[in-house]
Amino acid sequence: MGKFGFSFSLNRLLGITQAKQRFARTTGIPTTKSGVQRKIGASIWKMLFKK
């Protein structure tokens, strides 16, 4: 958090954050490292324990 209660982000200013969020929502592919790991882990789990 910034000194005056707000923070500055160049990515948000340029619209990169919004573009990544829109891409992730429409394709279902996460754009963060933890999101990708979570999605891969869930798919492996489903393959191993498929009913």
Backbone as ProteinMPNN parsed JSONL, in Angstrom:
{"seq_chain_A": "MGKFGFSFSLNRLLGITQAKQRFARTTGIPTTKSGVQRKIGASIWKMLFKK", "coords_chain_A": {"N_chain_A": [[0.848, -1.172, 0.0], [0.455, 2.223, -0.7], [1.988, 5.301, 0.428], [0.04, 7.242, 0.93], [-2.344, 5.874, 1.102], [-3.021, 4.798, -1.307], [-1.972, 3.016, -4.249], [0.271, 2.827, -7.064], [0.129, 1.42, -10.278], [1.716, 0.469, -13.121], [0.959, -1.461, -14.966], [-1.837, -1.61, -14.596], [-2.501, 0.962, -15.387], [-1.866, 0.907, -18.106], [-3.669, -0.943, -18.974], [-3.121, -3.619, -19.02], [-3.639, -5.437, -16.973], [-6.458, -5.655, -17.02], [-6.816, -6.714, -19.586], [-5.559, -9.211, -19.316], [-7.241, -10.381, -17.392], [-9.66, -10.47, -18.812], [-8.955, -12.194, -20.909], [-8.425, -14.544, -19.445], [-10.954, -15.097, -18.383], [-12.554, -15.529, -20.691], [-11.299, -17.658, -22.056], [-10.813, -19.561, -20.115], [-8.36, -20.208, -19.254], [-6.0, -19.754, -16.83], [-3.965, -16.876, -16.011], [-2.036, -16.508, -14.162], [0.803, -17.762, -12.347], [0.262, -19.407, -10.116], [-2.406, -19.981, -10.636], [-2.264, -21.486, -13.0], [-0.813, -23.712, -12.078], [-2.664, -24.698, -10.219], [-4.819, -25.377, -11.894], [-3.654, -27.352, -13.549], [-2.961, -29.255, -11.619], [-5.519, -29.946, -10.686], [-6.61, -31.135, -12.962], [-4.929, -33.364, -13.312], [-5.502, -34.699, -10.941], [-8.188, -35.334, -11.407], [-7.881, -37.11, -13.559], [-6.528, -39.246, -12.338], [-8.28, -40.131, -10.335], [-10.739, -40.672, -11.503], [-14.146, -41.439, -11.767]], "CA_chain_A": [[0.0, 0.0, 0.0], [1.248, 3.432, -0.816], [2.129, 6.153, 1.602], [-1.174, 8.025, 1.151], [-3.51, 5.028, 1.058], [-3.251, 4.264, -2.645], [-0.743, 2.573, -4.892], [0.325, 3.052, -8.497], [0.525, 0.255, -11.042], [1.854, 0.77, -14.542], [0.157, -2.445, -15.697], [-3.239, -1.189, -14.558], [-2.605, 2.188, -16.177], [-1.806, 0.554, -19.518], [-4.766, -1.85, -19.286], [-2.627, -4.992, -19.13], [-4.339, -6.238, -15.978], [-7.805, -5.913, -17.509], [-6.71, -7.602, -20.745], [-5.258, -10.553, -18.812], [-8.447, -10.882, -16.75], [-10.631, -10.775, -19.864], [-8.462, -13.397, -21.579], [-8.602, -15.692, -18.551], [-12.385, -15.402, -18.262], [-13.135, -16.044, -21.928], [-10.687, -18.918, -22.466], [-10.757, -20.511, -19.015], [-6.949, -20.473, -18.978], [-5.507, -18.742, -15.9], [-2.762, -16.167, -16.459], [-1.068, -16.431, -13.081], [1.559, -19.001, -12.133], [-0.467, -20.262, -9.171], [-3.621, -20.432, -11.301], [-1.901, -22.555, -13.936], [-0.481, -24.879, -11.264], [-3.903, -25.206, -9.638], [-5.599, -25.996, -12.964], [-2.967, -28.589, -13.948], [-3.111, -30.191, -10.511], [-6.901, -30.428, -10.656], [-6.839, -32.042, -14.091], [-4.22, -34.608, -13.002], [-6.277, -35.337, -9.886], [-9.376, -35.913, -12.036], [-7.475, -38.261, -14.36], [-6.149, -40.345, -11.454], [-9.396, -40.6, -9.511], [-11.97, -40.574, -12.28], [-15.114, -42.486, -11.402]], "C_chain_A": [[0.891, 1.231, 0.0], [1.231, 4.262, 0.455], [0.83, 6.883, 1.933], [-2.452, 7.19, 1.027], [-3.857, 4.522, -0.328], [-1.915, 3.875, -3.247], [-0.856, 2.792, -6.396], [0.799, 1.779, -9.178], [0.548, 0.623, -12.523], [1.025, -0.199, -15.379], [-1.313, -2.06, -15.728], [-3.448, 0.057, -15.396], [-2.66, 1.873, -17.666], [-2.92, -0.414, -19.94], [-4.349, -3.3, -19.407], [-3.378, -5.906, -18.175], [-5.733, -6.612, -16.473], [-7.787, -6.872, -18.699], [-6.434, -9.044, -20.305], [-6.489, -11.172, -18.154], [-9.483, -11.288, -17.79], [-10.237, -12.049, -20.605], [-8.721, -14.636, -20.74], [-10.074, -16.08, -18.437], [-12.942, -16.041, -19.525], [-12.574, -17.41, -22.312], [-10.712, -19.972, -21.374], [-9.331, -20.89, -18.658], [-6.439, -19.387, -18.029], [-4.196, -18.121, -16.386], [-1.721, -16.014, -15.358], [-0.386, -17.784, -12.91], [0.795, -19.942, -11.207], [-1.757, -20.785, -9.793], [-3.362, -21.573, -12.261], [-1.585, -23.833, -13.157], [-1.729, -25.52, -10.681], [-4.736, -25.937, -10.689], [-4.972, -27.317, -13.414], [-3.124, -29.649, -12.868], [-4.512, -30.772, -10.451], [-7.16, -31.404, -11.79], [-6.119, -33.376, -13.878], [-5.0, -35.393, -11.947], [-7.514, -36.012, -10.468], [-9.02, -37.141, -12.867], [-7.16, -39.476, -13.483], [-7.347, -40.959, -10.735], [-10.739, -40.448, -10.209], [-12.887, -41.737, -11.935], [-15.571, -43.251, -12.622]], "O_chain_A": [[1.948, 1.256, 0.631], [0.539, 3.944, 1.422], [0.547, 7.12, 3.107], [-3.535, 7.751, 0.864], [-4.89, 3.877, -0.506], [-0.862, 4.343, -2.813], [-1.956, 2.926, -6.931], [1.744, 1.135, -8.724], [-0.462, 1.031, -13.096], [0.448, 0.196, -16.392], [-1.966, -2.17, -16.766], [-4.479, 0.19, -16.054], [-3.415, 2.502, -18.407], [-3.093, -0.674, -21.13], [-5.138, -4.134, -19.852], [-3.718, -7.034, -18.534], [-6.142, -7.767, -16.354], [-8.649, -7.745, -18.806], [-7.007, -9.984, -20.855], [-6.755, -12.36, -18.337], [-10.115, -12.337, -17.66], [-11.09, -12.888, -20.895], [-9.181, -15.656, -21.253], [-10.401, -17.266, -18.398], [-13.72, -16.992, -19.445], [-13.308, -18.243, -22.845], [-10.64, -21.164, -21.672], [-9.11, -21.792, -17.85], [-6.446, -18.21, -18.39], [-3.416, -18.767, -17.087], [-0.648, -15.456, -15.587], [-0.935, -18.82, -13.284], [0.691, -21.138, -11.482], [-2.164, -21.912, -9.512], [-4.145, -22.52, -12.334], [-2.038, -24.915, -13.532], [-1.843, -26.745, -10.648], [-5.296, -26.997, -10.41], [-5.686, -28.295, -13.635], [-3.392, -30.812, -13.17], [-4.679, -31.964, -10.192], [-7.857, -32.401, -11.6], [-6.661, -34.422, -14.235], [-5.139, -36.612, -12.052], [-7.856, -37.128, -10.078], [-9.773, -38.114, -12.881], [-7.489, -40.606, -13.845], [-7.411, -42.174, -10.553], [-11.749, -40.133, -9.579], [-12.444, -42.881, -11.827], [-16.384, -44.168, -12.507]]}, "name": "protein", "num_of_chains": 1, "seq": "MGKFGFSFSLNRLLGITQAKQRFARTTGIPTTKSGVQRKIGASIWKMLFKK"}
